[in-house]
């Protein structure tokens, strides 16, 4: 069984009581429809024979019709609720898997594709329980019709059975073709979404370049394929409908012809002939399964796309806790995506700068140290414990990360900085002004004053405390309402890292958007060693490398040099790494001098 089919079956099985409700209403309605021809036939015979029981048979017909209407109404309601709940459950599971897999899944699938698979595709799979129960329910009148015709006249059963075989062949062909076509349609949808998300991310660049028309054509490039697959779906449905629809009157005519000869021979009554004709129509009701079969085909195609994402393994964590230590990081025979690090030790409490040309593996080395990625081979250890063996809360308390483009997650600025710190269940209630700020900072969550103090300290180290307090509600300002520049976002990202990482800070180009003065202040804060923590900084600036206790120099995915910046500076190839940065540093120095700063940060530095 394919992974997509297994996902469809799980969606059906794990739909709680709704699958059962759908099945009961579908089977109940089918059983009522199956009983209706018999009762109607007896009613006809009773009226022809002027039987006094004719009125009772007529009342029975009315009751059966009411039962059919009730079952269909409940089925429509249950189908809507079932689809919504199943889709919500699938989306939640998909979201948890995406977040659990981390960067590995975003490197493989574009963001727009992931949104489509977790949105539209999950909705298609969510309709699978209704499609499956609807298709299976149609077997009830088919089987019942075969049994009923066998009881009336076995020869009529053979006529109906031949028609049912033809319908099953049509449905099987339709299911296979529609699954393939729907997959192409959904793929084109995903490409459209991916292109749109990418274009929106670069909206300013597109506007500045004046290439709106070109980008619109690029985004809409999959549209002809989307239209073509849509037409193919329509044609497949129409073709199957015509083929299956032709079988129904043919079967009915055949049954009536055979039944007519039997009526003339006195082997059937008029009522039995009427019932036989109705059972022939009910037996061929499988032709009406095109709708459920089409829904099932779309669900299978969508489930296959979701299964591709779910196949990306989630990050697994162990259960070990960290021993006492200073945050020593060790790489042992590590290989990952072109990066090779035979042995590298980053001493606890030190500041290490990772430098190299673009594509040398700097960001990958930082990701391995923070366990945002796992190596293909070898081991990364923190204070002697392999990172995969650490419990997730232990790992995230120990390691804080900051990036070039931080995303502020949380309702308020305080939430964004404190993200991941967690609140102890027995946290004492805050009081006074701190309680008011905490209440507003966390919405329904009241943050203790001690945590707010830690947030403020982290923001101060990142030089963010000043502008945060100038916001309308300070740390309680909602992130959506805060007018933040790129540099301010980076400072909040740094504050979040300072608030989280108790042993190790990993900063990947996390100061690129800061102005000169702020960058130097943050650099001094890093040099002072906040809380005695180990700092691993992906450095693009000469000044950052000069401040570090140790520089790891990468080239072509390998460690070419390691040591103090002053010693590595003697190598012309190392100096060449910063060639493009020297002029930039001099311009920053001049700007800093004009602003009344000093050049103390560069005292004693070569160049």
C-alpha positions in Angstrom: 0.0 0.0 0.0 1.3 3.4 -0.9 2.1 6.0 1.8 -0.7 8.2 0.5 -3.2 5.4 0.7 -2.1 4.6 4.3 -2.7 8.3 5.2 -6.2 8.1 3.7 -7.0 5.0 5.7 -5.7 6.7 8.9 -7.9 9.7 8.2 -10.9 7.3 7.9 -10.0 5.3 11.0 -9.2 8.2 13.2 -12.2 10.3 12.5 -13.8 9.4 15.8 -17.6 8.9 15.8 -18.1 10.8 12.5 -17.1 7.9 10.3 -19.6 5.7 12.1 -22.3 8.4 11.8 -21.6 8.7 8.1 -21.7 4.9 7.7 -25.0 4.6 9.7 -26.8 7.3 7.7 -25.4 6.0 4.4 -26.3 2.3 5.1 -29.6 3.3 6.7 -30.6 5.4 3.6 -29.5 2.6 1.3 -31.4 0.0 3.2 -34.5 2.2 3.1 -34.1 2.6 -0.7 -33.7 -1.1 -1.0 -36.9 -1.8 0.9 -38.9 0.8 -1.0 -39.3 -1.3 -4.3 -40.6 -4.3 -2.4 -43.1 -2.2 -0.4 -44.1 -0.2 -3.5 -44.7 -3.5 -5.4 -46.8 -4.9 -2.6 -48.8 -1.6 -2.6 -49.4 -1.9 -6.4 -50.6 -5.5 -6.0 -52.8 -4.6 -3.0 -54.5 -1.8 -4.9 -55.0 -3.9 -8.0 -56.5 -6.6 -5.9 -58.6 -4.1 -3.9 -57.0 -5.4 -0.7 -57.9 -3.4 2.4 -54.3 -3.6 3.5 -53.3 -1.3 0.5 -53.6 1.8 2.7 -51.2 0.2 5.2 -48.7 -0.6 2.5 -49.0 3.0 1.2 -48.3 4.3 4.7 -45.2 2.1 4.8 -44.0 3.7 1.5 -44.4 7.1 3.0 -42.5 6.1 6.1 -39.6 4.7 4.0 -39.4 7.9 1.9 -39.3 9.9 5.2 -36.4 7.7 6.4 -34.5 8.2 3.2 -34.9 12.0 3.4 -33.8 12.0 7.1 -30.7 9.8 6.4 -29.6 11.9 3.5 -30.1 15.1 5.5 -28.1 13.7 8.4 -25.5 12.5 6.0 -24.9 15.9 4.5 -24.6 17.5 7.9 -22.2 14.7 9.2 -20.2 15.0 6.0 -19.5 18.7 6.5 -18.6 18.3 10.1 -16.5 15.2 9.4 -14.5 16.9 6.7 -13.8 20.0 8.7 -12.7 18.0 11.8 -10.6 15.6 9.7 -8.9 18.4 7.8 -8.2 20.3 11.1 -6.6 17.2 12.6 -4.5 16.6 9.5 -3.4 20.2 9.4 -2.4 20.1 13.1 -0.4 16.9 12.5 1.2 18.3 9.4 2.1 21.5 11.3 3.6 19.6 14.2 5.7 17.5 11.8 6.9 20.5 9.9 8.0 22.2 13.1 9.5 19.0 14.4 11.5 18.4 11.2 12.8 22.0 11.3 15.0 23.4 8.6 15.4 20.0 6.9 11.8 20.2 5.4 12.1 23.9 4.3 15.3 23.1 2.5 13.5 20.4 0.5 10.1 22.1 -0.2 9.4 25.7 -1.0 7.3 27.6 1.5 4.3 28.0 -0.8 4.3 24.2 -1.5 4.2 23.5 2.2 1.3 25.9 2.7 -0.6 24.2 -0.1 0.0 20.7 1.2 -0.9 21.7 4.7 -4.0 23.7 3.5 -5.7 22.6 0.3 -4.3 19.1 0.2 -5.3 18.4 3.9 -8.8 19.6 3.1 -9.0 17.1 0.2 -7.8 14.3 2.4 -10.2 15.4 5.1 -13.1 14.5 2.8 -11.9 10.9 2.5 -14.2 9.5 5.2 -17.3 10.9 3.5 -16.0 9.6 0.1 -15.2 6.1 1.4 -18.4 5.7 3.4 -20.4 7.0 0.4 -18.8 4.6 -2.0 -19.1 1.6 0.3 -22.7 2.5 1.1 -23.6 2.1 -2.5 -22.7 -1.6 -2.2 -25.7 -2.1 0.1 -28.4 -1.6 -2.5 -26.3 -3.4 -5.1 -25.9 -6.5 -2.9 -29.4 -6.2 -1.7 -30.7 -6.0 -5.3 -28.8 -9.1 -6.3 -30.3 -11.0 -3.3 -33.8 -9.7 -4.0 -33.7 -10.5 -7.7 -32.4 -14.0 -6.8 -35.5 -14.5 -4.5 -37.8 -13.2 -7.3 -36.2 -14.9 -10.3 -32.6 -16.1 -10.4 -32.3 -15.5 -14.1 -32.8 -11.8 -13.5 -29.8 -11.9 -11.2 -27.4 -12.9 -14.0 -28.6 -10.0 -16.1 -28.0 -7.5 -13.3 -24.6 -9.1 -12.4 -23.3 -8.6 -15.9 -24.2 -4.9 -15.8 -22.5 -4.5 -12.3 -19.3 -5.9 -13.7 -19.2 -3.4 -16.5 -19.8 -0.5 -14.0 -17.0 -1.7 -11.8 -14.6 -1.7 -14.7 -15.6 1.8 -15.5 -15.2 3.0 -11.9 -11.7 1.3 -11.6 -10.5 3.0 -14.8 -12.0 6.3 -13.5 -10.3 6.0 -10.1 -6.8 5.4 -11.6 -7.1 8.2 -14.2 -8.5 10.7 -11.8 -5.9 10.1 -9.2 -3.1 10.8 -11.7 -4.8 13.9 -13.2 -5.6 15.3 -9.7 -2.0 14.8 -8.7 -0.9 17.0 -11.7 -3.6 19.6 -10.8 -2.5 19.8 -7.2 1.2 20.0 -8.2 0.4 23.0 -10.4 -1.5 24.6 -7.5 1.6 24.1 -5.3 3.9 25.7 -7.9 1.5 28.7 -8.2 1.5 29.1 -4.4 5.3 28.8 -4.2 5.9 31.4 -6.9 3.4 33.8 -5.2 5.1 33.4 -1.8 8.5 34.0 -3.3 7.3 37.1 -5.2 5.7 38.5 -2.1 8.9 38.0 -0.2 10.8 40.0 -2.8 8.0 42.6 -3.4 10.3 45.6 -2.6 13.0 44.4 -5.0 10.4 43.7 -7.7 8.9 47.2 -7.3 12.4 48.8 -7.3 13.4 47.0 -10.5 10.0 47.7 -12.1 9.6 44.0 -13.1 6.0 43.5 -11.9 4.8 42.2 -15.3 7.7 39.8 -15.6 7.2 38.5 -12.1 3.5 38.1 -12.7 4.1 36.0 -15.8 6.6 33.9 -13.8 4.2 33.3 -11.0 1.4 32.4 -13.4 3.5 30.1 -15.5 1.9 27.0 -14.1 -1.6 28.3 -15.0 -1.9 26.6 -18.4 -1.0 23.3 -16.9 -3.6 23.9 -14.1 -6.2 24.6 -16.8 -5.2 21.5 -18.8 -5.4 19.2 -15.8 -8.8 20.8 -14.8 -10.1 20.1 -18.3 -8.8 16.5 -18.1 -10.6 16.0 -14.8 -13.8 17.2 -16.3 -13.4 15.0 -19.4 -12.6 12.0 -17.3 -15.6 12.5 -15.1 -17.9 13.1 -18.1 -16.5 10.1 -20.0 -17.0 7.8 -17.0 -20.4 9.3 -16.3 -21.6 8.5 -19.9 -20.2 5.0 -19.8 -21.7 4.2 -16.4 -24.9 6.0 -17.2 -25.4 3.9 -20.4 -25.3 0.7 -18.4 -28.2 1.6 -16.1 -30.9 1.8 -18.8 -29.4 -1.2 -20.6 -29.7 -3.3 -17.4 -33.2 -2.0 -16.7 -34.3 -2.8 -20.3 -32.7 -6.3 -20.1 -34.4 -7.0 -16.8 -37.8 -5.7 -18.0 -37.5 -7.8 -21.2 -36.7 -11.0 -19.4 -39.3 -10.2 -16.7 -41.9 -9.4 -19.4 -41.5 -12.9 -20.9 -41.9 -14.3 -17.4 -45.0 -12.2 -16.7 -46.5 -13.4 -19.9 -45.8 -17.0 -18.9 -47.4 -16.3 -15.5 -44.2 -16.7 -13.5 -44.3 -13.1 -12.2 -47.0 -10.8 -11.0 -47.2 -7.1 -12.0 -45.9 -6.0 -8.6 -43.0 -8.4 -8.9 -42.1 -7.1 -12.3 -42.2 -3.5 -11.0 -40.1 -4.5 -8.0 -37.6 -6.3 -10.4 -37.3 -3.2 -12.5 -36.7 -1.0 -9.4 -34.1 -3.5 -8.1 -32.3 -3.4 -11.4 -32.0 0.4 -11.1 -30.8 0.0 -7.5 -28.4 -2.7 -8.4 -26.9 -0.4 -11.0 -26.6 2.4 -8.4 -22.9 1.9 -8.4 -22.9 4.2 -11.4 -23.7 7.0 -9.0 -20.4 6.3 -7.2 -18.5 8.6 -9.6 -18.8 11.5 -7.1 -17.4 9.6 -4.1 -14.8 7.8 -6.3 -13.7 11.2 -7.7 -13.4 12.5 -4.1 -11.4 9.5 -3.1 -9.1 9.9 -6.1 -8.4 13.5 -5.2 -7.9 12.5 -1.6 -5.4 9.8 -2.7 -3.4 12.3 -4.8 -3.4 14.9 -2.0 -2.4 12.3 0.6 0.5 11.3 -1.6 1.7 14.9 -1.6 1.3 15.2 2.2 3.1 11.9 2.6 6.1 13.3 0.8 6.4 15.9 3.5 5.7 13.5 6.3 8.5 11.3 5.0 11.1 13.9 6.0 12.2 12.6 9.5 11.5 14.6 12.5 14.3 15.6 14.8 14.7 12.9 17.5 15.8 13.8 21.0 17.1 11.7 23.8 16.4 11.9 27.5 19.8 12.9 29.0 20.5 16.0 31.0 23.6 18.1 30.8 26.2 17.7 33.5 27.8 20.7 35.0 30.0 22.4 32.5 30.9 25.7 30.8 29.5 25.1 27.4 32.4 23.3 25.6 31.5 22.3 22.1 33.3 19.5 20.3 33.1 18.3 16.7 34.4 14.7 16.2 34.8 13.5 12.6 31.8 15.5 11.4 30.7 15.4 7.8 27.5 17.1 6.5 26.6 18.3 3.0 30.1 19.0 1.8 31.4 20.1 5.2 34.2 18.1 6.9 35.4 18.8 10.4 37.7 16.0 11.7 38.2 17.5 15.2 37.3 20.9 16.6 37.0 22.0 20.2 35.4 25.3 21.2 36.3 26.0 24.8 33.6 26.8 27.3 33.1 30.6 27.8 35.1 31.5 24.8 34.1 33.7 21.8 34.7 31.9 18.5 34.3 33.5 15.1 33.7 31.4 12.1 35.0 33.1 8.9 35.3 32.1 5.2 34.1 33.0 1.8 30.5 32.5 0.7 29.6 28.8 0.4 32.5 27.7 2.6 30.1 26.1 5.2 29.9 28.7 7.9 26.2 28.6 8.5 26.1 24.9 8.3 28.8 24.7 11.0 26.7 27.0 13.2 23.5 24.9 12.5 25.3 21.7 13.5 26.5 23.3 16.8 23.0 24.4 17.6 21.5 21.1 16.4 19.4 22.9 13.8 20.9 20.2 11.5 22.4 16.8 12.1 25.6 15.6 10.5 25.7 12.8 8.0 28.5 11.3 10.0 30.4 12.0 13.2 29.2 13.6 16.4 28.7 17.1 17.9 29.0 17.2 21.7 28.1 19.8 24.3 29.9 19.4 27.6 30.7 15.9 26.6 27.1 14.8 25.7 26.2 14.1 22.1 23.5 16.6 21.1 21.0 13.9 19.8 21.1 12.3 23.3 19.9 15.5 25.1 16.2 15.9 26.0 14.6 18.6 23.9 13.9 21.0 26.8 17.5 20.5 28.0 18.9 21.3 24.6 16.8 24.4 24.0 17.6 25.8 27.5 21.3 25.3 26.9 21.5 26.7 23.3 20.3 30.1 22.1 20.3 31.1 18.4 20.0 34.4 16.5 19.8 34.8 12.8 20.1 37.4 10.1 16.3 37.7 9.6 14.7 36.8 12.9 11.0 36.0 13.0 9.3 37.4 16.1 7.0 34.7 17.5 4.6 35.6 20.3 1.8 38.1 21.0 4.0 40.7 22.6 7.6 41.9 22.6 8.1 40.2 26.0 6.7 36.9 24.5 9.0 37.2 21.5 12.1 37.6 23.7 11.0 35.0 26.3 10.1 32.4 23.7 11.2 29.0 24.7 12.1 29.9 28.3 8.8 28.3 29.6 6.9 29.1 32.7 7.2 26.9 35.8 3.9 25.6 37.0 4.5 26.8 40.5 5.7 30.3 39.4 4.7 32.8 42.1 2.2 35.5 41.1 3.6 38.8 40.2 2.6 41.9 42.1 2.4 45.7 41.6 3.5 47.2 38.3 5.4 44.1 37.3 2.1 42.1 37.5 0.4 44.7 35.3 3.2 44.6 32.7 3.3 40.8 32.9 -0.4 40.5 32.4 -0.4 42.8 29.4 2.8 41.1 28.0 1.4 37.6 28.0 -2.3 38.1 27.3 -3.9 35.5 29.5 -0.5 34.4 30.8 0.9 36.3 33.8 4.6 36.3 33.7 6.4 36.5 37.0 8.5 39.6 37.7 11.7 37.6 37.7 11.1 36.5 34.2 10.4 40.0 33.1 13.6 41.1 34.7 15.5 38.4 32.8 13.8 39.6 29.6 14.9 43.2 30.3 18.4 42.1 31.0 18.6 40.2 27.8 17.2 43.1 25.9 19.8 45.4 27.5 22.6 43.1 26.5 21.3 43.2 22.9 20.9 47.1 23.1 17.2 46.7 22.6 15.9 47.8 26.0 16.0 51.5 25.1 13.8 51.4 22.0 11.5 48.8 23.5 10.6 51.0 26.4 9.8 53.8 23.9 7.1 51.7 22.3 3.5 52.5 23.2 3.2 49.8 25.8 6.9 48.9 26.3 7.4 45.1 26.6 3.7 44.6 26.5 3.4 46.1 23.0 1.9 43.6 20.5 4.5 42.5 17.9 2.0 43.1 15.1 1.6 46.7 16.2 5.3 47.5 16.8 6.9 49.6 14.0 10.3 47.8 13.9 13.2 48.3 11.6 15.4 45.5 10.4 18.1 46.4 12.9 15.6 46.5 15.7 14.3 43.1 14.8 17.8 41.8 14.8 18.4 43.2 18.3 15.2 41.5 19.5 16.5 38.3 17.9 19.8 38.7 19.8 17.8 39.4 23.0 15.9 36.2 22.5 19.1 34.3 22.1 20.6 35.9 25.2 17.5 35.0 27.2 17.5 31.4 26.1 21.0 30.1 25.8 22.3 29.3 29.2 25.6 27.7 27.9 26.0 28.4 24.2 25.0 31.3 21.9 25.1 30.6 18.2 24.8 33.8 16.1 24.6 33.5 12.3 25.1 36.9 10.7 22.9 38.2 13.5 24.2 41.8 13.4 24.2 42.6 9.7 21.4 45.1 9.9 22.7 47.0 12.9 24.0 50.5 12.6 27.7 51.1 13.3 27.4 52.3 16.9 24.9 49.6 17.9 27.0 46.9 16.2 30.0 47.9 18.2 28.0 48.0 21.4 26.6 44.5 20.8 30.1 43.4 19.8 31.5 44.6 23.1 28.6 42.8 24.9 29.6 39.6 23.2 33.2 40.1 24.0 32.4 40.5 27.7 30.8 37.1 27.6 27.2 37.4 28.8 26.9 35.1 31.7 30.1 33.3 30.9 28.5 31.5 28.0 30.2 30.1 25.0 29.7 32.2 21.9 29.9 30.9 18.3 29.6 33.8 15.8 29.4 33.5 12.0 31.5 36.5 11.2 31.5 38.6 8.0 33.2 41.6 9.6 36.8 42.0 10.3 36.1 43.7 13.7 34.1 40.6 14.9 37.0 38.3 14.0 39.4 40.6 15.8 37.4 40.5 19.0 37.2 36.7 19.1 39.3 34.5 21.3 39.6 32.0 18.5 38.9 32.1 14.7 37.8 29.1 12.7 38.7 29.7 9.1 36.7 27.6 6.6 37.5 27.1 3.0 35.7 24.8 0.5 33.9 22.9 3.3 37.0 22.2 5.4 38.9 23.9 8.3 41.9 25.6 6.7 43.0 27.4 9.8 42.3 27.9 13.5 43.7 30.2 16.1 43.8 33.9 17.2 42.9 36.4 14.5 46.4 38.1 15.0 48.2 34.9 14.0 45.9 34.0 11.1 46.3 37.5 9.7 49.8 36.8 8.7 48.4 34.5 6.0 47.6 36.5 2.8 44.8 34.0 1.9 43.2 34.7 5.3 43.5 38.5 4.7 41.9 38.0 1.3 38.7 36.7 3.0 38.2 40.2 4.4 39.4 42.2 1.4 35.9 43.4 0.5 35.2 44.2 4.2 38.3 46.5 4.8 36.9 49.5 3.0 33.5 48.9 4.6 35.2 48.9 8.1 37.1 52.1 7.3 33.8 53.8 6.2 32.2 52.6 9.5 35.1 53.9 11.5 34.8 57.3 9.8 31.1 57.4 10.4 31.7 56.4 14.0 34.3 59.2 14.5 31.9 61.8 13.0 29.3 60.7 15.5 31.8 61.3 18.3 32.9 57.7 18.9 36.4 56.4 19.3 38.5 53.9 17.5 39.3 51.9 20.6 37.7 48.8 19.1 40.5 48.6 16.6 43.4 49.4 18.8 46.2 46.9 18.4 44.6 45.3 15.3 46.6 44.7 12.2 45.5 46.5 9.0 
